[in-house]
Amino acid sequence: MKSKRKQVCPMFDPTVYDNLKVAFENYLYDLDNLDESIHITHRRDQLEMASMSREFSLQFCLRDHTAVTAEVVLKSSLQAIAAEILETPGNHPGCELELRFAWVTKELEPGCHDVQSVMQENWPDQRIVQHIHYLFGEAPVSFNVSASVYFDRKVNEEQMHDIPVLCDHMLHVLNRLVMVHE
């Protein structure tokens, strides 16, 4: 007589990337739907099949000022995901975090200097990069400007409690950038 064994499905164990992504989504969507202080303008959750890396981004703007956007970008490489899942000794799981701010302007001066000051004042220990884009060969009518904050260390679940503070800080910077933009 055959014994009837109960088939057990293995439970999905979320990675650091998954947990951080959900935490950012929850907090920012609450600011959109419940507080109505921001408006989510774009969401992307991408698996890069060639490198097996993952990237999540959530872009938003202030409800009453749509000209400047902010974006949270979370990245994880195949090596980081594999080391976490395989519980590689000496591995410290984590993700790369980048904050982006973007707007369109007709004049670069003194705006870019003011933006750099705002960014350095708020993230003095992080690498800050501004990009200016325009169509080459044509007289620039407007410039697409972005400022990114790159964190030098990986973030993980130990920083989970920092996510609301970080998002609120992004809102503060977004308000400051709106004032520079106007």
C-alpha positions in Angstrom: 0.0 0.0 0.0 1.3 3.4 -1.0 1.7 6.0 1.7 0.1 9.3 1.0 2.7 11.9 1.6 1.6 15.5 1.7 3.3 17.6 -1.0 4.7 20.7 0.5 5.4 23.7 -1.8 8.6 25.6 -0.8 7.8 29.1 0.5 9.2 32.0 -1.5 11.9 33.7 0.6 12.2 37.3 -0.5 15.6 38.8 -1.1 16.9 42.0 0.3 16.0 43.6 -3.0 12.4 42.4 -2.8 11.9 43.6 0.8 13.4 47.0 0.1 11.4 47.4 -3.1 8.1 46.7 -1.2 9.0 49.0 1.6 9.7 51.9 -0.9 6.5 51.1 -2.8 4.4 51.0 0.4 5.6 54.3 1.7 5.5 56.2 -1.5 2.2 54.9 -2.6 0.8 55.9 0.8 2.1 59.4 0.1 0.3 59.3 -3.2 -3.0 57.7 -2.3 -3.5 58.5 1.4 -1.6 61.8 2.0 -2.1 63.0 -1.6 1.2 65.0 -1.3 2.8 63.4 -4.3 1.8 61.8 -7.6 3.5 58.7 -8.8 4.4 59.3 -12.5 6.3 56.2 -13.5 7.1 52.7 -12.1 9.6 50.2 -13.5 10.6 46.8 -12.2 13.0 45.3 -14.6 14.9 42.0 -14.9 17.9 42.3 -17.2 18.1 38.9 -18.8 21.6 39.3 -20.2 23.2 40.1 -16.8 20.4 38.7 -14.7 20.4 41.9 -12.7 17.3 43.6 -11.3 16.4 47.3 -11.2 13.4 49.0 -9.7 12.5 52.6 -10.0 9.6 54.7 -8.8 9.3 58.3 -10.0 7.1 60.9 -8.5 6.4 64.6 -8.3 4.7 67.0 -5.9 0.9 67.2 -6.5 0.9 70.9 -7.1 4.3 71.1 -8.9 4.8 68.6 -11.7 7.8 70.3 -13.4 10.4 68.6 -11.1 10.4 64.9 -10.5 12.2 62.6 -8.0 13.0 59.0 -8.4 14.1 56.1 -6.2 16.3 53.6 -8.0 17.2 50.3 -6.4 19.6 47.9 -8.1 20.9 44.3 -7.5 23.3 42.3 -9.5 23.3 38.6 -10.2 26.3 38.2 -7.9 24.6 39.9 -5.0 21.4 37.9 -5.5 23.2 34.6 -5.9 25.4 35.2 -2.8 22.4 36.0 -0.7 20.3 33.0 -1.9 23.2 30.6 -1.6 24.1 32.2 1.8 27.8 32.6 0.7 30.0 32.9 3.8 31.4 36.4 4.3 28.6 37.9 2.0 26.8 41.0 3.1 23.6 41.2 1.1 22.5 44.5 -0.1 21.4 46.7 -3.0 22.7 49.9 -4.7 20.5 52.9 -4.1 20.4 56.0 -6.3 18.1 59.1 -6.0 17.4 61.1 -9.1 15.8 64.5 -9.6 14.9 65.8 -13.1 13.4 68.9 -14.7 13.5 70.9 -17.9 14.8 74.5 -17.9 15.4 77.2 -20.5 18.5 78.7 -18.7 21.3 76.8 -17.0 22.8 79.6 -14.9 22.5 80.1 -12.0 20.1 77.1 -11.6 22.7 74.3 -11.9 24.9 75.9 -9.2 21.9 76.4 -6.9 20.9 72.7 -7.5 24.4 71.5 -6.7 24.3 73.6 -3.5 20.9 72.1 -2.4 22.1 68.5 -3.2 25.4 68.9 -1.3 23.7 70.6 1.6 21.3 67.6 1.9 23.7 64.7 1.1 27.2 66.1 1.9 28.9 62.7 2.1 27.5 61.2 -1.1 28.6 61.5 -4.7 26.3 63.9 -6.6 26.3 64.1 -10.4 24.4 66.5 -12.6 23.6 65.7 -16.3 22.6 68.3 -18.9 21.0 67.1 -22.2 20.1 69.0 -25.3 19.9 68.3 -29.0 23.3 68.8 -30.7 23.3 70.9 -33.8 20.2 73.0 -32.9 20.1 76.1 -30.9 19.0 74.8 -27.4 15.5 76.0 -26.6 15.5 74.0 -23.4 17.8 71.7 -21.4 16.9 68.4 -19.7 18.7 68.5 -16.4 19.0 65.7 -13.8 20.9 65.4 -10.5 21.7 62.0 -9.0 22.8 61.0 -5.5 24.8 57.8 -5.4 25.2 56.1 -2.1 28.7 54.6 -1.6 27.5 51.6 0.4 25.0 48.9 -0.1 21.6 49.2 1.6 19.9 46.3 3.2 17.1 45.4 5.6 19.0 47.1 8.5 18.1 50.4 6.9 14.4 49.5 6.5 13.4 52.0 9.3 15.3 54.7 7.4 13.1 54.5 4.3 10.3 56.9 5.6 13.0 59.4 6.7 14.8 59.1 3.3 11.5 59.6 1.4 10.5 62.6 3.5 13.9 64.0 3.0 13.5 63.6 -0.8 10.2 65.5 -0.5 12.0 68.3 1.3 14.7 68.4 -1.5 12.0 68.2 -4.2 10.3 71.3 -2.6 13.7 73.1 -2.6 14.3 72.2 -6.3 10.8 73.5 -7.2 11.8 76.8 -5.7 15.1 76.9 -7.7 13.2 75.9 -10.9 10.6 78.7 -10.6 
